[in-house]
């Protein structure tokens, strides 16, 4: 794994960590957490994560 990919992977997990704690403590809802996770995945493109939380953030209806 290249250093850049490893760095992005670490940043993703480090960025999401406080939100996981907030979810566990009931401060965030599951929906809020999924939105944050989707944004972080788009930003960091982690490769060692399941795709289960990715949701569409496009609110436009066609």
C-alpha positions, 0 to 999 in steps of 0.5 A: 500500500502506498503511503498516500493511501495509508494516510487517507485510510488513517484520516478517514478512521480518525475523522469518523472516531468522534462521530462513532462515540457520539452515535454510541452516546445517543447524541447523533442519530443513525441517519446523521451518522450515515450522512457524515460517513458518506461525506468522509468516504467521498473525501478520503476514499478508504479501501478497508471499509464496507460499502454498507453506510454509503447513501446518496446525498443528492436531494434532487428528485427527477 
